[in-house]
Amino acid sequence: MFKGVKQYILGILILCYGQMQFSEVLIWKGINDNDSYLNRLGTSYGKYLLPAHNLAIGLGIYLHTKDIRPLLIGAIFYIIILFIYWSKEGTYSNTTFSNCGKGCSKFSGKLQWPYPHNWYLYSGIISAILIYLYVKPFFSKIYIIGIFALTLLGVSMLDYNDAIGSFWCWSTAILAPCIVLVNTLIIKNSGKGKVIS
């Protein structure tokens, strides 16, 4: 049924943002076991992974179309974030901590990342623009952008203990198989035009 559907852009993007769950597993294990090495490892992995979303989308576009421009845009954005934030290595702690200690309830436990996330909105805008310009058919681009926007809106309305980022990561990671499946159906049913997703 799904033979021949190649979703490079969506696949590499999901692979990239899904790795944040692995980063958080290492951090939580480090916090729970008082293991600073695991905490530092998970924090560093997450720190260098977060700005890579546009790079992942650009790589997916390049693999499908051989157009290098989106990959360059992703690489430039990644380098800018490295220079603006991560070059100040001494400014930010290398470990992540829980903001509620051992008294965390099921929904209140969140990680307090040691660096700012105010640049992430720009990353999201760049991602949406690249997806809009390069993903085809039309309903695929609307679906992919819409599902990420709706999951962000949904967790913003829930807002358990200001843990929007964590709940957004969890929801999009859990929904990843559904996102791919529905997009595959959209591609299969489009029946015309060039497919790039």
Contacts in CASP RR format, 6 or more apart in sequence:
PFRMAT RR
TARGET T0000
AUTHOR 0000-0000-0000
METHOD contacts of the structure
MODEL  1
MFKGVKQYILGILILCYGQMQFSEVLIWKGINDNDSYLNRLGTSYGKYLL
PAHNLAIGLGIYLHTKDIRPLLIGAIFYIIILFIYWSKEGTYSNTTFSNC
GKGCSKFSGKLQWPYPHNWYLYSGIISAILIYLYVKPFFSKIYIIGIFAL
TLLGVSMLDYNDAIGSFWCWSTAILAPCIVLVNTLIIKNSGKGKVIS
1 188 0 8 1.000
2 184 0 8 1.000
2 188 0 8 1.000
5 184 0 8 1.000
5 187 0 8 1.000
5 188 0 8 1.000
5 195 0 8 1.000
6 64 0 8 1.000
7 180 0 8 1.000
7 183 0 8 1.000
7 184 0 8 1.000
7 187 0 8 1.000
7 197 0 8 1.000
8 60 0 8 1.000
8 61 0 8 1.000
8 63 0 8 1.000
8 64 0 8 1.000
8 197 0 8 1.000
9 57 0 8 1.000
9 58 0 8 1.000
9 60 0 8 1.000
9 61 0 8 1.000
9 64 0 8 1.000
9 131 0 8 1.000
9 134 0 8 1.000
9 135 0 8 1.000
9 196 0 8 1.000
9 197 0 8 1.000
10 135 0 8 1.000
10 144 0 8 1.000
10 179 0 8 1.000
10 180 0 8 1.000
10 183 0 8 1.000
10 197 0 8 1.000
11 60 0 8 1.000
11 180 0 8 1.000
12 56 0 8 1.000
12 57 0 8 1.000
12 59 0 8 1.000
12 60 0 8 1.000
12 63 0 8 1.000
13 53 0 8 1.000
13 56 0 8 1.000
13 57 0 8 1.000
13 60 0 8 1.000
13 127 0 8 1.000
14 176 0 8 1.000
14 179 0 8 1.000
14 180 0 8 1.000
15 56 0 8 1.000
16 49 0 8 1.000
16 52 0 8 1.000
16 53 0 8 1.000
16 55 0 8 1.000
16 56 0 8 1.000
17 53 0 8 1.000
17 56 0 8 1.000
17 169 0 8 1.000
17 172 0 8 1.000
17 173 0 8 1.000
18 169 0 8 1.000
18 172 0 8 1.000
18 173 0 8 1.000
18 176 0 8 1.000
19 45 0 8 1.000
19 46 0 8 1.000
19 49 0 8 1.000
20 46 0 8 1.000
20 49 0 8 1.000
20 50 0 8 1.000
20 169 0 8 1.000
20 173 0 8 1.000
21 169 0 8 1.000
21 170 0 8 1.000
21 173 0 8 1.000
22 45 0 8 1.000
23 42 0 8 1.000
23 43 0 8 1.000
23 45 0 8 1.000
23 46 0 8 1.000
23 49 0 8 1.000
24 42 0 8 1.000
24 111 0 8 1.000
24 166 0 8 1.000
24 169 0 8 1.000
26 38 0 8 1.000
26 39 0 8 1.000
26 41 0 8 1.000
26 42 0 8 1.000
26 45 0 8 1.000
27 38 0 8 1.000
27 39 0 8 1.000
27 42 0 8 1.000
27 43 0 8 1.000
27 96 0 8 1.000
27 111 0 8 1.000
28 111 0 8 1.000
29 35 0 8 1.000
29 38 0 8 1.000
30 36 0 8 1.000
30 37 0 8 1.000
30 38 0 8 1.000
30 39 0 8 1.000
31 39 0 8 1.000
31 96 0 8 1.000
31 97 0 8 1.000
31 98 0 8 1.000
36 95 0 8 1.000
39 95 0 8 1.000
39 96 0 8 1.000
40 94 0 8 1.000
40 95 0 8 1.000
42 96 0 8 1.000
43 94 0 8 1.000
43 95 0 8 1.000
43 96 0 8 1.000
43 113 0 8 1.000
43 114 0 8 1.000
44 94 0 8 1.000
47 86 0 8 1.000
47 113 0 8 1.000
47 115 0 8 1.000
48 82 0 8 1.000
48 86 0 8 1.000
50 117 0 8 1.000
50 120 0 8 1.000
50 123 0 8 1.000
51 77 0 8 1.000
51 78 0 8 1.000
51 81 0 8 1.000
51 82 0 8 1.000
51 119 0 8 1.000
51 123 0 8 1.000
52 78 0 8 1.000
53 123 0 8 1.000
53 124 0 8 1.000
53 127 0 8 1.000
54 73 0 8 1.000
54 74 0 8 1.000
54 77 0 8 1.000
54 78 0 8 1.000
54 123 0 8 1.000
54 124 0 8 1.000
54 126 0 8 1.000
54 127 0 8 1.000
54 130 0 8 1.000
55 71 0 8 1.000
55 74 0 8 1.000
55 75 0 8 1.000
55 77 0 8 1.000
55 78 0 8 1.000
57 70 0 8 1.000
57 74 0 8 1.000
57 127 0 8 1.000
57 130 0 8 1.000
57 131 0 8 1.000
58 70 0 8 1.000
58 71 0 8 1.000
58 73 0 8 1.000
58 74 0 8 1.000
58 130 0 8 1.000
59 71 0 8 1.000
61 67 0 8 1.000
61 70 0 8 1.000
61 71 0 8 1.000
61 130 0 8 1.000
61 134 0 8 1.000
61 196 0 8 1.000
62 68 0 8 1.000
62 70 0 8 1.000
62 71 0 8 1.000
64 196 0 8 1.000
65 134 0 8 1.000
65 196 0 8 1.000
67 134 0 8 1.000
70 130 0 8 1.000
70 134 0 8 1.000
73 126 0 8 1.000
73 130 0 8 1.000
74 126 0 8 1.000
77 122 0 8 1.000
77 123 0 8 1.000
77 126 0 8 1.000
81 119 0 8 1.000
81 123 0 8 1.000
84 119 0 8 1.000
85 92 0 8 1.000
85 115 0 8 1.000
85 116 0 8 1.000
85 119 0 8 1.000
86 115 0 8 1.000
92 114 0 8 1.000
92 115 0 8 1.000
93 114 0 8 1.000
94 114 0 8 1.000
95 114 0 8 1.000
96 111 0 8 1.000
96 112 0 8 1.000
96 113 0 8 1.000
96 114 0 8 1.000
97 111 0 8 1.000
97 112 0 8 1.000
97 114 0 8 1.000
98 104 0 8 1.000
98 109 0 8 1.000
98 110 0 8 1.000
98 111 0 8 1.000
98 112 0 8 1.000
99 109 0 8 1.000
99 110 0 8 1.000
99 111 0 8 1.000
99 112 0 8 1.000
100 108 0 8 1.000
100 109 0 8 1.000
100 110 0 8 1.000
100 161 0 8 1.000
107 160 0 8 1.000
107 161 0 8 1.000
107 163 0 8 1.000
108 160 0 8 1.000
108 161 0 8 1.000
108 163 0 8 1.000
109 161 0 8 1.000
109 163 0 8 1.000
110 161 0 8 1.000
110 162 0 8 1.000
110 163 0 8 1.000
110 166 0 8 1.000
111 166 0 8 1.000
128 145 0 8 1.000
128 148 0 8 1.000
131 141 0 8 1.000
131 144 0 8 1.000
131 145 0 8 1.000
132 141 0 8 1.000
132 145 0 8 1.000
134 196 0 8 1.000
135 141 0 8 1.000
135 144 0 8 1.000
135 196 0 8 1.000
135 197 0 8 1.000
136 193 0 8 1.000
136 194 0 8 1.000
136 195 0 8 1.000
136 196 0 8 1.000
136 197 0 8 1.000
137 186 0 8 1.000
137 187 0 8 1.000
137 190 0 8 1.000
137 192 0 8 1.000
137 193 0 8 1.000
137 195 0 8 1.000
139 186 0 8 1.000
139 190 0 8 1.000
140 183 0 8 1.000
140 186 0 8 1.000
140 187 0 8 1.000
140 190 0 8 1.000
140 195 0 8 1.000
140 197 0 8 1.000
141 197 0 8 1.000
143 182 0 8 1.000
143 183 0 8 1.000
143 186 0 8 1.000
144 179 0 8 1.000
144 183 0 8 1.000
144 197 0 8 1.000
147 172 0 8 1.000
147 175 0 8 1.000
147 179 0 8 1.000
148 172 0 8 1.000
151 168 0 8 1.000
151 171 0 8 1.000
151 172 0 8 1.000
151 175 0 8 1.000
152 164 0 8 1.000
152 168 0 8 1.000
154 171 0 8 1.000
155 164 0 8 1.000
155 165 0 8 1.000
155 167 0 8 1.000
155 168 0 8 1.000
155 171 0 8 1.000
156 164 0 8 1.000
158 167 0 8 1.000
160 167 0 8 1.000
172 179 0 8 1.000
183 197 0 8 1.000
187 195 0 8 1.000
187 197 0 8 1.000
END
